Amino acid sequence: MFKEGICPCCHEKIQVPEDRDQIICMFCGKEISVEEALEKQKSKIRKVSQEEYDQYMDTAKAVLEKLIRECDNPMQNFRKNLYEGAFNDFCSINRPLFEAVDMICGNAEDADSVTTELTEHLIDAAKEELAGVKFKGHKNQKQMDYNFLLSIYLVPSAVKYPGEYSERFADHLLADWNQAFGTNLGKATYEGIAGGFRRKLCYVTTAVCEGLGKGTDCYELNVLKRYRDEYLEHAKGGHELVEEYYDIAPTIVKRMEKEADKEQIYRALYEDYLMPCIRKIEAQEYEECRDLYESMVETLKVKYLM
């Protein structure tokens, strides 16, 4: 006989056989306890003592602080064949945080004020770490790492967790983080992010690189894709810029392909925009790269669409 349960690692709903002690989750591939999966499905927020409440608060703050202190290149596994496993591992490792958030908020007189206390603890830890970074380029990189950690792992994990307060925590965190750092991070789901790997071709850059005989896995393409995914998508107004580009780029590429001197056009784009952008990225001058990127898009719009 099967009952509905929830995987304690990836939080997906699963059908659990009651006559087994351990099973393999069909979603994340982890071995899990049947008892824990069934308990997860029926668990409710219980009343706790002040001592337990304080312990849950300490746990939540400790996990949040650890995420900041140990944040090191969270972008490295943001690849089509790696992200699912990395995300499921993140959910599993940080489950105590989401469980603690539910218990804290469920036992507090004012859940919003408690959530604010937690998000401020995370933000204070991030500010303290950033203050200790001497060079501007390194500081910008660390800020980008933090933005990426929140956008691609922490917030989607909170949204996915089947708790009563975890998504409210995610909403508060995004609002407080954006206000504290002047960012414009949005609330994304794991499904939305994973589905994004099915699109996002660098149309113009691909056309230029292929036209110059560089192939579709060249250094230039990989650098610019990472800049788009890891910085521009999470910068203020960057997502809108990328979306506009995807609306117009296919038409621009088709019209460039019809030009008799298309090889010269590709060479000019490569020398005037793409390589200077790459040099800016290598120097961690991300906003300067964005200026060049916007200039290229505007130039192409004027020439091929207007």
N, C-alpha and C positions, 0 to 999 in steps of 0.2 A: 504494500500500500504506500502511496506517495502523498506527501503533504508539501504545501508551499513553504519555502524558507528563503532566507537571504544569506548569500555568501558573506562571511565576515571579512573577507579580504577585498573583493571588488564591489560588494554591495549590490550585485545583480540578483534578481529574483530567480530562484531555482526550484525544481521539483526534487524533493528529498525522500529517499526510501527509508521508512521507519525501522526496517530490520537490519540496518547497517550502522556501524560505529563511525566509519570514516568514508568519505567519498572524494572524488576529484571534481572540482567545479568546472563545468563545461565552458565557462567564459574566460576565467583567468588561469585555469590549469593547476591551481593550488590544491593540495590535499587539505580538507577541512573536516571538522567534527560535525557530525549530524546533529548532535545535541545542541551545539553552539548555533548552527544554522537555523534550527527550529526556534531556539530561544530568542534569536535575533528578530525573528518575524513577530513574535508575540510580546516582546519586551516593551514595557511602559516605563515612563519616568516615575521613579518612586521617591518618597520623602526620605531625606537623609538628615543625619545629625549635623551640627555645626562643624564638628571635627571632620566628617566625611566631606562636607561642602568645601572646607578649606583645602582638603587634600585634592579634590577635583580642580579647584582653582589653581593650585600649585602645579598640578600636572599640565593643565592647559597652557599656562604661562611658560612652563619649562619647554614644552614641545614647540611653541611659537618662537621662543628665543633661540632654540637649537636650530630651527629652520633658517633663521637669519644668520646666526654665527657660522653655520656650516654650509651655507649656500656657496657652491663652487661649480660654476659652469653648468647650470641646469639645462642649457641648450643642447648639450652633447648627445642626448638620447631623443631629441625631437626630430626623428626620422620616421618615415612611413613604416619601416619594419621593426622599429625599436620603441615607439611611443606607447603602444598598448601595454607592453610589459613593464615599462618604466612607470606608467601611470598606475597600474594595478599594484605595483610594489609600493608606490607612494601612499596609496589608499590604505594598504595593509599596515605599513609602518606607523602611519599617523592616525590610525583608528582611535587610539586613546584620546586624542585631541577632540574629535567629534563626539565621542561618548561623554567626555567631560563637559563640553559645551552644552549638550542636552541636559545633563544633570544639574549644572550650575544655573542655567536659564530657567529650567523647570522648577527649581527650588527658590529662586530669587523673587523678591517682591516686585522688582522692576527689571525685567529681562533685558530691555534695551540699554539700561545703564551698565549692566554687567557686561554685555557684549561690547560696549564702548570701552570699558576698562581693558578687555582683552585685546581689542584692536589697537588701542593706544600703547599697550605693552609691546606689541609687535613693531609698531611704528617707531617707538623710542629706541628699541634695539637696532633698527635699521639706521636711524639717524646717528646713533652712537658709532656704529661701524663706518658709516660714510664720513663722519668727522675725522676718523683716524686715517683716512686715505689722503696722501699728500698731493698726488698729481691729478690734474683735472681729467685727463683721459682715463686714468684708472678709476676715478670716482664715477665717471659717466658709465664705464663698463659695469661697475658694481651695481649702480642704480638700474641699469638695463637687466642685469641678472635678477635683481629683486622683482622687477616688473614681470619678468618672464616666469619666475617661480610662482607668483600669485596668479597670473593669467592662465598658465598652462597646467599647473598642478594643484595649487592650494584651493582656489575658488571652484574649479570643476569638481574636485574631490568633495568639497563641502556641499555642493549642489547635488551630487550623486548620492551622498550618504543618506540613508533612509531615517533620518532623525526629524524631530519636530522643530528644532531651532537651528540646525546647521546651515540651511539656506539663508535664514535671516542673518546669521553671523557673516556669511559671504557678502550679503548686501551692505551691511555696516562696514565691513572691512574695505570694500571697494570705495565706498563714499568717503571714508576717513582717509584712506591712502591717497586717493586722487586729490583731496583737499590739501593734505600735508605736503605732497611732492609735486603738485601742479600737473599730474598726469591725467590721462583720459582712458583708464583701463575699463573694459566692459565685462559683463558677466557672461562667460562662455561655458558651454557644457562639454563634457568629454566627447559625446557623439558628434557635436558640431565641429570640434577641432579635428577629430580623427577623420571625419568626412571631408575636411578641407584638403587632405592629402590627395584627393582624387582630382583636384584642379590645380590652379596656380602655376601655369607655365609662364616663363618670362618671354612673352611673345617677341618683342623687339630685340632684346638681347640674344635670344635664341636665333632669330633670323640673321642678325649681324654675325654672330659667331659661326653659324653654319655657312653663311655667305663668304666668310673669310677662311673657311676650311678648318675651323677649330673644333668642330664636333659639339655634341650636346652635353658632354660631361667635362668641359674644360674648366680651368681654374676660374676664369672670369665669371662664367655662369654660376658656379657654386658660391663664389663670394657674394655676388649680387642677390642670389636667392636667400642666402642666410641673412643678409642685411635687411631684406624685405620682411622675412618671417620673424627675425629676432629683435629687430629694432623698429622699423617703420610701421609695422602692423600695430605696435603697442605705444607709439608716440602720439601725442595729441594731434588729432586730425589726420594721422597717418593712414588709418584704415580707410577713411573716405578717399584719400588720394589713391590708394591701391585699387579700390573698387572702381574709381573713375578710369584708371588706366586699363583695367580689364574690360571695361565697356567699349573703349575706343581702339585698343591696341590691335585686335584682329583685323579691323578695317584698314588701319595704317599699314600693317605688314602686307596685306594683299595689294595695296596701291603701290607700295615700294617695290614689290616683286615685278610689277608691270613696267617699271622705269628701265629705259635702255642703259642707263649708267648706274644701275643698282649697286654694282660692286664699289664704285666710288662713293656712293651714298653710305654704304655699310662702313667703308673705311673712315669716312668723315665722322660718323656717329661713334665709332670705336675710339678714334683719337681725340675727339672734342668732348665726349661725354662719358663713355663707359670706362676707359682707363683712368681718367681723372677721378671718377667716382670711386673706383677701386683703390686708388692711392689715398683718397680721403678715408675710406673704411679702414685701410691698413694702419692709418695714423690715428684711428679712433675719432676722427672728425665727422661724426655722424650727421650733425645738422648741416654742415657744409656740403656733405654728400647729398642730403635731401634737397638743398637749393639747386644743385646741378641737375638732379633727377627731375625736379619740377620744371626747370628751364628746358630740358630735353623734351618733356611731354608737351609743353606749350609750343615749342618750335615745331614739333611734328603735327600738332593739331592745326596750327596755322597753315602749314604746307600741304597737308593731305586731307583735311576735313573742312576747311573754310574756303 
